[in-house]
Amino acid sequence: MAKARREVSEKLKFVDIVFELIDARLPLSSRNPMLDQIVQQKPRLILLNKADLADPIQTNLWVNYFREQGHAVLALTAKEDKSVKQIVPASKKVLAEKIARDKERGLKPRAIRAMVLGIPNVGKSTLLNHLAGKKVASTGNRPGVTKGQQWLRFGSQLELLDTPGILWPKFEDPEVGKKLALTGAIKDDLLHLDDLALYQLSFFSRFYPEQLKERYKLTDDELFLELPELLMVITKKRGFKDDYERASEMLILELRQGRLGRFTLDRFEELSE
């Protein structure tokens, strides 16, 4: 991570703008708090990726929040043309003053040079591949897929420097770690999956009870059981008998696959907390 941060800092002088890619389901938890220190005053465009998996009401609230903080921001789905096509116009808007200055100096227009930054598993490689219309970067629903920096050119308007995902060394809030783990930003072998599944059940019982009830065919009484008992009920309903670990793996996998519906783990209404 230290090496990746150093390489990013060294390459900043070669780019016009930084694309900060974050998970729309985790608009705060998937932001690296060290990024402001790394990027400093470089122009930035925040991209809330995986918006198709996030709660749309929450996404709109977070987009407005970031704009009120003075950031340019887009909510998008990296695998969709309509979303990706918004990036270049939005970048030009952020860089309007620089583009105007270059024009006054008689410089020929050139491609926007951008750096893509984000923690692991927020969809950087998916975005790059979709921009290119072919596989130019490795993808995977797990952290650590992108191994090094590479320059990629997309038509005449955009050049991107891809970088490995950069996590920060330590989580001050253990709940941030749980949220990142649920969405796959932390390797599964570093976690206790049953604890993570209980956290997932607690969250959905509170914010999306109907989605939980429908997916696992729960009665109203079952839905509001104590969490360990609720996990036992779901385990038996899925035919796993007493194999709670297998049921925990199933719960987490189905959440990541979108089978529990759209959700946002970072709740805007809890921002003040």
N, C-alpha and C positions, 0 to 999 in steps of 0.2 A: 504494500500500500504506500509506503514512504517513497519507493522508487517511482510508482505511478504518479504520485503527487508532484514529484520533482520534474518528471517528464512533461506533465501538463503545464507546469509553470514555465518551463523552457520554451514550449511551443506556442504559448499565448501570443507572443509578439508576431506570429505569422498569420493570425486569424483576425477577421473583422468583428466577429460576433460569436458568442457562446450559446449553444442550444442546451439548456438545462432540462433533461428529460426526467420526469418524475411519474410515479404511478398515480393515476387519478383516484384510485381507491385509498391511497395513502398520501394526500397532498402535502402533509407536513413530515410524516415519519419517513418518507422515501427521499427527502431532501437531505443532502449532506451538509451539516451545519458548518463544516470547514470550507465550503465552496465560496462563500463571500470573501474569505481571506485569500483563497487561491486566485479567484477571478478578478477581485478588486474592482476597478472601474470599467472593465471591458464591457461593451454593450451585450445585453443578454435577452434571450427569448425563452420563456418558460413553456415547456410543452407537457401538458397533462395527458400522458399516453394511457391507453387501455380504457378510454372513456366509455367504450361499449360494454365494459364489465362493471362500471361504477354506477352508483345511484345518481341519476341525472339531476335531481333536485340539489343534492349535495355538490355536484360538480359545478353547477351554475353559481352556487354560493361561494365556492372556493375561487372560481375564475374572477368574480367580482372582488373578492378579498385581495388577491394578488395585484389586480389592477389598482386598487386603492392604495396598495403599498408602493406604487410607482413602477411596477413591472409590466412588460409586454407579455401576454400569455395567450396560449391557444389550447383548447381541449381537442384531442384528436384520437384516432385509432390508426396506428401505424400501418396496418395492413389494408387500409381503404384509400383508394385514389382521391376521393373527395376531400378527405382530411389532409392528406400529405400535400396536396396542391396548394393549401393555404400557407405553407411554410415560407416559400420564397417571397410572396407579397408582404407577409408580416415582417420578414427580415428587412426588406427594403424600407418599410415604414420606420423600423427601429433605426436604420442607418441613413435616414433621409438627409440629415445634415452633412454626413461624410460624403455621400454621393453627390450632393450639391457642390461641396467644396472641390471635389475632384473634377467636376465638370467645369467649374470656374477656372481651374488651373490648366484646363485643356487636356486632362488625362483621359485616355480611352476607357470606356466602360469595360469592366472585367467581371469574372464570376465572383460572387460573394464567397469568401473563405470562412468557414465555420468549424467550430470544434463541438463535438457531441459529448456531453458529460452527464453522468448519472450513476447511481449505485447499481450493483448487479441485478439483472433480471427485470429491468424496467422497459425493455424492448428496443434497445439501441440497434442491435443487428437486424431485427425485423424492419425497423424504419429504413435503414440503409439499403436493405435488399429491395424494399418496395419502391424507393426512390429510383433505384437503378433498373428496376424491371427484371432483375435476375439475381441469382445468389452471389453476392460479393462479400458477405460476412457470415460467419457461422452463427446459427441460432439454436436456442434450446430453452426449455422452461426450467432452467436451473442457473445458479450463479456461476461465474467464472468461465463463460464460454469464450468471450473475446480476450485474447491473450496478449496482444500488443497493439501499438498504434499503426494506423495505415491511412493514407490519403486516398480519397475516392472522389471521382469527378462525375457530376450528374448534369449532362447537357452543357449548355454554355453559361448557365446562371448560378451554379452552385458547386463548390468544392467542399467536401467534408473530411475532417480529421476524426476518425473513430478512435476511441480510447477504451481501455478496460474499465469496468465498473469500479468505483472507488468507495469503499465503506470507510466510516470513521473508526478509530481504534477501539472505542469503548462507548457503550450505551449508558447514558445517565439515567434513563427511564427504562426499567425492564419491560414495560408495556410496549414500548417502541420495538424492542427485540421480538416480542410475540407477534406483533403485527407484520413485521418484515418476514418472520418465519412462515406465517400463514400464507403469504403471497409468493413464497419461494425465493426470497432474496438472501436467505441464509441456508446453508446446506443442511438437509434433514438429519444427517448423522450427528449433528451437534446438539440435537434437541431431544426432549422427552415428548414423544408424539401424543401420549395420553393427556399430558398437561396442556398441550397445544389444542387438542380436540375439545377439552373442557372449556378453555378460553373461547374457542369458536362457538360452542353451544351457548355460553353465557352471553356473548355478543349478539347472536342471532335471536335468542330468547327476548332480549331487551329491545332490539331495533327492528328486526325482521321476523317476528314470530310466525306470521302467516306463511312465509317462504319455508321456514323450518318445518312447520306443521304439514304443509302440502308435500314436501319432498320425502318425508319419512313417515307419512300416514299416521300422525300423532293425534290423539284425542286432546281436548282442552285440558283434561286433568294431567295427562302425560306431559304435555308441553311445559307445565309449570312445576314439575318435580324438581327436587334437588339435583344438581348437575351430575353427580356420579350415578344416581338412579336413572336420569334421562339417558346417559350414555349406555347404561345396561339395557334399557328398553330398546334403543335403536340397534344395539348389538344383536339382540334376540330377534327383532323384526327383520333384520337382514340375514338371519340364519347363521350367524357366527357363534351361536351358543354363548360361551363365556370368554371368547377371544376378544377382549376389549382393545388390545393393541391393533388387531386387524381392523376392527371397527373404527379406531382412531385414524388409521391410515386412510380408510375409505372416506371418512368425513373430510379430511384435509384435501384429498385428491379431488373429491367432487366440488369442493369450494373453488379450487384452482381451475377446474374445468368449466366453471360457470353454471353448474347444475343446481345450485341453490339460488340462482337469480343474481341480479345486479345488487351490489352492496358497496358501501364506503366505510372503511374502518376508522378513519380520522373524521370525527363528527364536527361540523362547523359550529354547532351550538355549544360544544365543549371547549372552544378555542380559548376562552378566558381562563380555563383551568390549566 
